[in-house]
Amino acid sequence: MQTAIPCLFMRGGTSRGPFFKAADLPADIAARDKVLLAVMGSPDRRQIDGLGGAHPLTSKVGIVSKGSQPGVDLDFLFAQLQPEKDTVDTTPNCGNMLAAVVPFALETGLANPQGATTTLRVLTLNTGMQCDITVQTPGGHVSYDGDARIDGVPGTSSPIKIAFLDTAGSVAPGLLPTGHVRDTIDGIDVTCIDNGMPLVIFKASDLGRTGYESVAELNADTELKARIERLRIACGHAMKLGDVTAKNYPKMTLIAAPRGPASICTRSFIPHVCHDAIGVLAAVTVATACVLDGSVTQGIAVVPAGNVKTVSVEHPTGEFSVELELDPDNPQSVTRAALLRTARLLMRGEAMVPASVLSYNK
């Protein structure tokens, strides 16, 4: 018999995937990863025998448990799978899937509502980062209906506010892991930065592109992708991340001057496929680069004055606004990052795992 594992299928921001209680999955990491690969249907380009959506943005899994540290309400482990690979990467964070963590916990009884709104502190086990997530819970139930709109998702939903407490150096050793705000690596000026997601940021014009190309054009540009991958591998060593050939980070971000009422225009590779939008923590990291004196965004980004700044990151399907607060005594230091996301419960049920992967237990 197949083994049934309870799960909720949820959209978090512009990503989606199954969410599990940690206690419902095997404790052994190798066994757990085999289960997740079977659930998602990887490796297979179409993921036809699983729940994956044949794209990295829809090949994601959330694993949630009660907080294991004082002051932490929930622990969250994010797993990135790939359609055509047999890998389960729990190294980086995912700010989009993070938006669904508190709704999942409230739906499954891992946490209780606090009133009209519920704020819970979440620890992302991937990197040790903590954040406060606030969801709407009128009448003691998660509300998914509302007027909040995020680009990349049709319609409107109830707002979910995420306030990051400490994002610098989430995977790399520090905010600026090379020790510089700007480097020249493999002949290209770059800013290597990690404020929640390790990124390599560089001007599209330095690679002979405008930065306004469509996602389809960039994904079909094999010459560009080969050049970016060569740069990514070199930057991985410079960022003290080692050989990143088989890793999902650092992400690569092309920048150009904004075309609309935004701060900067981006095209984000995750890391080999151009993203239709931009990841939550990638947006936070790009926004951070925009406020650092001397970064590659200088002369391109349009940034408001003041210690609290809203930086609008333009992407192929819209924009992503990030609110940053700077240390008044050190304008190069970001003390807080906050943003708005939405989430929705799509389906409640059980994921069926073949007996060859996990033995049936009554």
C-alpha positions as CSV (number, residue, x, y, z in Angstrom):
1,M,0.0,0.0,0.0
2,Q,1.0,3.6,-0.5
3,T,1.7,5.7,2.5
4,A,-0.5,8.7,3.1
5,I,1.1,11.8,4.6
6,P,-1.1,14.7,5.7
7,C,-0.3,18.0,3.9
8,L,-1.8,21.3,2.9
9,F,-1.1,22.6,-0.6
10,M,-0.5,26.3,-0.3
11,R,0.5,29.4,-2.3
12,G,3.0,31.5,-0.6
13,G,3.6,34.8,-2.4
14,T,4.5,33.9,-6.0
15,S,5.4,30.3,-5.2
16,R,3.4,27.3,-4.2
17,G,3.9,23.7,-2.9
18,P,2.9,21.2,-0.3
19,F,3.4,22.0,3.4
20,F,4.0,19.3,6.0
21,K,4.3,19.1,9.7
22,A,7.9,18.0,10.5
23,A,6.5,15.2,12.7
24,D,4.7,13.6,9.7
25,L,7.9,13.2,7.7
26,P,10.8,10.7,8.3
27,A,13.3,12.1,10.8
28,D,16.2,10.6,8.8
29,I,17.2,13.3,6.2
30,A,18.0,10.9,3.4
31,A,14.6,9.1,3.9
32,R,12.8,12.5,4.1
33,D,14.4,13.7,0.9
34,K,13.4,10.5,-0.9
35,V,9.8,11.1,0.2
36,L,9.9,14.8,-1.0
37,L,11.2,13.8,-4.4
38,A,8.5,11.2,-4.7
39,V,5.8,13.7,-3.6
40,M,6.9,16.3,-6.1
41,G,7.6,13.8,-9.0
42,S,11.3,14.7,-9.4
43,P,13.4,14.1,-11.4
44,D,11.2,14.5,-14.4
45,R,10.8,17.6,-16.6
46,R,7.0,17.5,-16.3
47,Q,6.9,16.1,-12.8
48,I,4.0,14.1,-14.1
49,D,4.0,11.6,-11.3
50,G,3.9,14.2,-8.5
51,L,2.6,17.5,-7.3
52,G,5.4,19.6,-8.8
53,G,4.5,22.2,-11.4
54,A,7.4,21.7,-13.8
55,H,9.2,24.9,-12.7
56,P,11.5,25.8,-9.9
57,L,8.9,28.2,-8.5
58,T,6.4,25.4,-8.1
59,S,8.9,22.7,-7.0
60,K,9.1,23.9,-3.4
61,V,8.2,22.3,-0.1
62,G,7.5,23.8,3.4
63,I,8.1,21.9,6.6
64,V,6.8,23.4,9.9
65,S,7.1,22.5,13.5
66,K,6.6,24.3,16.9
67,G,9.4,26.6,17.9
68,S,12.5,24.9,19.3
69,Q,14.0,28.1,20.9
70,P,12.8,30.5,23.5
71,G,10.8,33.3,22.0
72,V,10.2,31.5,18.7
73,D,6.7,30.3,17.9
74,L,7.4,28.2,14.8
75,D,10.4,26.6,13.0
76,F,10.3,26.6,9.2
77,L,12.4,24.4,6.9
78,F,12.2,25.3,3.3
79,A,13.2,22.7,0.6
80,Q,13.9,23.6,-3.0
81,L,13.5,20.8,-5.5
82,Q,14.1,20.9,-9.2
83,P,12.0,19.3,-11.9
84,E,14.8,17.5,-13.7
85,K,17.1,16.8,-10.7
86,D,17.1,14.4,-7.7
87,T,18.3,17.2,-5.3
88,V,16.6,18.6,-2.2
89,D,18.3,21.8,-1.2
90,T,17.6,23.1,2.3
91,T,20.4,25.7,2.3
92,P,18.7,28.9,1.1
93,N,15.6,30.6,2.4
94,C,12.4,31.3,0.4
95,G,10.6,34.5,1.5
96,N,7.6,33.6,-0.7
97,M,6.9,30.2,0.9
98,L,7.6,31.9,4.2
99,A,4.3,33.8,3.8
100,A,2.3,30.6,4.1
101,V,4.0,29.3,7.3
102,V,1.7,31.1,9.8
103,P,-1.5,30.3,7.9
104,F,-0.4,26.6,7.8
105,A,0.3,26.6,11.5
106,L,-3.1,28.1,12.3
107,E,-4.9,25.7,9.9
108,T,-3.2,22.6,11.4
109,G,-3.2,23.6,15.1
110,L,0.5,24.2,15.5
111,A,-0.4,27.7,16.7
112,N,-3.5,29.4,18.0
113,P,-5.0,32.7,16.7
114,Q,-4.5,35.8,19.0
115,G,-7.4,38.0,18.0
116,A,-8.2,40.0,14.9
117,T,-4.6,39.6,13.8
118,T,-2.0,37.1,14.8
119,T,1.7,37.7,14.9
120,L,4.1,34.8,15.3
121,R,7.9,34.7,15.4
122,V,9.3,32.3,12.9
123,L,12.8,30.8,12.7
124,T,13.9,29.7,9.3
125,L,16.1,26.6,10.0
126,N,17.8,26.9,6.7
127,T,19.8,30.0,7.7
128,G,18.9,30.8,11.4
129,M,17.0,33.9,10.3
130,Q,14.1,35.1,12.4
131,C,11.1,37.2,11.4
132,D,7.7,38.3,12.7
133,I,4.8,37.4,10.5
134,T,1.4,39.0,10.9
135,V,-1.8,37.5,9.4
136,Q,-5.4,38.5,9.6
137,T,-7.5,36.2,11.9
138,P,-10.9,37.7,12.4
139,G,-13.2,35.4,14.4
140,G,-10.3,33.1,15.1
141,H,-9.8,31.9,11.5
142,V,-7.3,32.7,8.9
143,S,-8.6,35.2,6.4
144,Y,-7.6,34.8,2.8
145,D,-9.9,37.5,1.3
146,G,-8.7,41.1,1.2
147,D,-7.6,44.0,-0.9
148,A,-3.8,43.3,-0.9
149,R,-2.4,42.8,-4.3
150,I,1.1,41.5,-5.2
151,D,2.4,41.4,-8.8
152,G,2.7,37.9,-10.2
153,V,-0.5,36.7,-8.5
154,P,-3.9,37.4,-10.0
155,G,-6.6,39.1,-7.9
156,T,-6.4,40.3,-4.3
157,S,-5.9,38.6,-1.0
158,S,-5.6,39.3,2.7
159,P,-2.3,41.0,3.5
160,I,0.5,39.2,5.3
161,K,3.3,41.4,6.8
162,I,6.8,40.0,7.2
163,A,9.3,41.9,9.3
164,F,12.8,40.4,9.0
165,L,14.8,40.7,12.2
166,D,18.3,39.7,11.0
167,T,18.9,38.9,7.4
168,A,22.6,39.9,6.8
169,G,24.8,37.0,5.9
170,S,22.0,34.4,5.7
171,V,24.2,31.9,3.8
172,A,27.4,33.8,2.9
173,P,29.7,35.0,5.7
174,G,28.3,38.5,6.1
175,L,26.3,41.1,4.2
176,L,29.3,41.8,1.9
177,P,31.1,38.4,1.9
178,T,34.0,39.6,-0.4
179,G,34.6,42.5,2.0
180,H,33.8,45.1,-0.6
181,V,30.6,46.7,-1.8
182,R,31.9,46.4,-5.4
183,D,34.3,44.0,-7.0
184,T,35.5,43.2,-10.6
185,I,35.2,39.5,-11.1
186,D,35.7,37.7,-14.4
187,G,35.9,41.1,-16.0
188,I,32.5,42.3,-14.7
189,D,31.7,44.9,-12.0
190,V,29.6,43.2,-9.4
191,T,28.1,43.6,-6.0
192,C,28.2,40.3,-4.1
193,I,25.7,40.7,-1.3
194,D,23.6,38.6,1.1
195,N,20.8,40.3,3.0
196,G,18.5,37.2,3.2
197,M,19.6,35.7,-0.2
198,P,23.1,35.4,-1.7
199,L,23.0,37.6,-4.9
200,V,25.5,38.7,-7.5
201,I,24.2,42.0,-8.9
202,F,25.6,43.4,-12.1
203,K,24.6,45.8,-14.9
204,A,22.8,44.2,-17.9
205,S,24.7,46.6,-20.1
206,D,28.0,45.1,-19.0
207,L,27.0,41.9,-20.8
208,G,25.6,43.7,-23.8
209,R,22.0,43.5,-22.8
210,T,19.4,46.1,-22.0
211,G,17.9,44.5,-18.8
212,Y,14.5,45.0,-20.3
213,E,14.4,41.8,-22.3
214,S,11.5,39.4,-21.7
215,V,11.8,36.3,-19.6
216,A,11.4,34.1,-22.8
217,E,14.2,36.1,-24.6
218,L,16.6,35.7,-21.7
219,N,15.8,32.0,-21.2
220,A,16.5,31.4,-24.9
221,D,19.8,33.4,-24.8
222,T,22.2,30.4,-24.4
223,E,25.2,32.6,-24.8
224,L,24.2,34.9,-22.0
225,K,23.3,32.1,-19.7
226,A,26.7,30.4,-20.2
227,R,28.4,33.7,-19.5
228,I,26.3,34.3,-16.4
229,E,27.1,30.8,-15.1
230,R,30.8,31.3,-15.5
231,L,30.5,34.5,-13.6
232,R,28.4,32.8,-10.9
233,I,30.9,30.1,-10.3
234,A,33.7,32.7,-10.0
235,C,31.6,34.8,-7.6
236,G,30.8,31.8,-5.5
237,H,34.4,31.3,-4.7
238,A,34.8,35.1,-4.0
239,M,31.8,35.0,-1.7
240,K,33.4,32.1,0.3
241,L,30.6,29.8,-0.8
242,G,33.0,27.3,-2.4
243,D,32.1,25.5,-5.6
244,V,28.5,26.5,-6.4
245,T,28.2,24.5,-9.6
246,A,25.6,22.2,-8.1
247,K,24.1,24.8,-5.7
248,N,21.0,27.0,-6.1
249,Y,22.8,30.1,-5.0
250,P,24.1,32.7,-5.4
251,K,21.2,34.0,-7.6
252,M,22.2,36.2,-10.5
253,T,20.5,39.6,-10.9
254,L,20.8,41.8,-14.0
255,I,20.0,45.5,-13.3
256,A,19.0,48.5,-15.3
257,A,17.5,51.9,-14.7
258,P,13.8,51.7,-13.8
259,R,11.3,52.3,-16.7
260,G,8.4,53.1,-14.5
261,P,7.9,54.8,-11.1
262,A,10.3,52.3,-9.4
263,S,13.8,52.4,-7.9
264,I,15.5,49.8,-10.1
265,C,14.7,47.3,-12.9
266,T,15.8,43.7,-12.4
267,R,16.0,40.4,-14.2
268,S,16.7,37.5,-11.7
269,F,18.1,34.1,-12.5
270,I,17.3,31.4,-9.9
271,P,20.1,30.5,-10.8
272,H,19.8,29.2,-14.3
273,V,16.2,30.1,-15.2
274,C,15.0,33.7,-15.5
275,H,12.4,34.4,-12.9
276,D,9.0,35.8,-14.0
277,A,9.1,38.0,-10.9
278,I,11.7,38.2,-8.1
279,G,12.0,36.3,-4.9
280,V,11.1,38.0,-1.6
281,L,14.6,37.8,-0.1
282,A,16.2,38.6,-3.4
283,A,14.1,41.8,-3.5
284,V,15.2,42.6,0.0
285,T,18.9,42.1,-1.0
286,V,18.6,44.1,-4.2
287,A,16.9,46.9,-2.2
288,T,19.7,46.8,0.3
289,A,22.3,47.1,-2.5
290,C,20.4,50.2,-3.7
291,V,21.1,52.1,-0.4
292,L,24.8,51.1,-0.1
293,D,27.2,53.8,-1.3
294,G,29.5,52.5,-4.0
295,S,27.4,49.4,-5.1
296,V,26.8,48.7,-8.8
297,T,23.4,50.2,-8.4
298,Q,24.8,53.7,-8.0
299,G,23.9,56.0,-10.8
300,I,21.1,53.7,-11.8
301,A,18.8,53.3,-8.8
302,V,16.4,56.0,-7.8
303,V,16.2,55.9,-4.0
304,P,14.2,58.3,-1.7
305,A,15.9,60.3,1.1
306,G,15.5,59.6,4.8
307,N,16.5,56.8,7.2
308,V,13.3,54.8,6.4
309,K,13.1,54.2,2.6
310,T,10.7,52.3,0.4
311,V,12.6,50.8,-2.5
312,S,10.6,49.6,-5.4
313,V,12.2,46.7,-7.3
314,E,10.8,46.4,-10.8
315,H,10.7,42.9,-12.3
316,P,9.2,41.3,-15.5
317,T,5.6,41.1,-14.1
318,G,5.4,44.2,-11.9
319,E,7.2,45.6,-8.9
320,F,8.1,44.6,-5.3
321,S,8.3,47.2,-2.6
322,V,10.6,46.8,0.3
323,E,10.7,49.1,3.3
324,L,14.2,49.5,4.8
325,E,15.3,51.3,7.9
326,L,18.8,52.5,8.1
327,D,21.0,53.0,11.2
328,P,21.1,56.8,11.6
329,D,24.7,56.5,12.9
330,N,25.7,54.3,10.1
331,P,23.9,54.8,6.8
332,Q,25.6,51.7,5.3
333,S,23.8,49.5,7.9
334,V,20.2,48.3,7.4
335,T,18.5,47.6,10.7
336,R,15.1,46.5,9.5
337,A,13.4,45.1,6.4
338,A,9.6,44.7,6.0
339,L,7.4,43.8,3.1
340,L,3.9,42.7,2.2
341,R,3.0,39.2,0.8
342,T,-0.2,37.2,0.5
343,A,-0.9,33.4,0.7
344,R,-3.8,31.0,0.2
345,L,-4.7,27.5,1.2
346,L,-5.3,25.7,-2.1
347,M,-6.0,22.2,-1.0
348,R,-6.1,20.0,2.1
349,G,-5.4,16.3,2.0
350,E,-2.8,13.6,1.9
351,A,0.2,13.1,-0.3
352,M,0.5,9.5,-1.4
353,V,4.0,8.0,-1.3
354,P,4.8,4.8,-3.2
355,A,5.5,1.7,-1.1
356,S,9.0,1.5,-2.8
357,V,9.9,4.8,-1.2
358,L,8.3,4.6,2.2
359,S,6.7,1.5,3.9
360,Y,3.1,1.8,4.8
361,N,2.5,2.1,8.6
362,K,-0.9,1.8,10.2
